[in-house]
């Protein structure tokens, strides 16, 4: 699966599920250079995931995309 190739595979998952601006910024920065960013985003959109950073997007950004 795409998750095994993701930059976040070995990162602290709390980074991606925080509302602190500093953590959101770090998570999205990690996503921006990820080789599977688009697959991750599509996964979150398909499942309509309402929490966390996926594919470099916040829940609010994904909601707007849907």
C-alpha positions as CSV (number, residue, x, y, z in Angstrom):
1,X,0.0,0.0,0.0
2,X,1.0,3.6,-0.5
3,X,1.4,4.2,3.3
4,X,4.6,2.1,3.3
5,X,6.2,4.6,0.9
6,X,5.0,7.7,2.7
7,X,7.3,10.2,4.4
8,X,5.2,9.9,7.5
9,X,5.6,6.1,7.8
10,X,8.0,6.4,10.7
11,X,6.9,9.9,11.9
12,X,5.0,10.5,15.2
13,X,1.4,10.2,14.2
14,X,0.5,12.9,16.8
15,X,2.0,15.4,14.5
16,X,-0.7,14.7,11.9
17,X,-3.6,14.9,14.4
18,X,-2.9,18.2,16.2
19,X,-4.6,21.5,15.8
20,X,-1.4,23.4,16.9
21,X,-0.3,25.6,14.0
22,X,3.3,24.6,14.5
23,X,2.5,20.9,14.2
24,X,0.2,21.4,11.3
25,X,3.0,23.3,9.5
26,X,5.5,20.5,10.2
27,X,3.1,17.8,9.0
28,X,2.2,19.6,5.8
29,X,5.9,20.3,5.1
30,X,6.6,16.6,5.5
31,X,3.7,15.9,3.1
32,X,4.9,18.4,0.5
33,X,7.9,16.3,-0.4
34,X,6.2,12.9,-0.1
35,X,6.3,10.6,-3.1
36,X,2.7,9.3,-2.4
37,X,1.1,12.7,-1.5
38,X,-1.6,12.4,-4.2
39,X,-2.5,8.8,-3.3
40,X,-2.8,9.9,0.4
41,X,-5.0,12.8,-0.5
42,X,-7.3,10.6,-2.7
43,X,-7.5,8.1,0.1
44,X,-8.7,10.8,2.6
45,X,-11.2,12.2,0.0
46,X,-12.6,8.8,-0.9
47,X,-13.2,7.9,2.8
48,X,-14.2,11.5,3.7
49,X,-11.8,11.5,6.6
50,X,-12.7,14.4,8.9
51,X,-9.5,14.5,11.0
52,X,-5.8,14.8,10.5
53,X,-3.4,15.9,7.8
54,X,-3.6,13.8,4.7
55,X,-1.9,14.5,1.4
56,X,-0.8,17.8,2.8
57,X,-4.3,19.1,3.4
58,X,-6.2,19.9,6.6
59,X,-9.7,18.6,7.2
60,X,-11.1,22.0,6.3
61,X,-9.3,22.0,2.9
62,X,-10.6,18.5,2.1
63,X,-14.1,19.4,3.0
64,X,-13.9,22.3,0.5
65,X,-12.7,19.9,-2.1
66,X,-15.7,17.6,-1.7
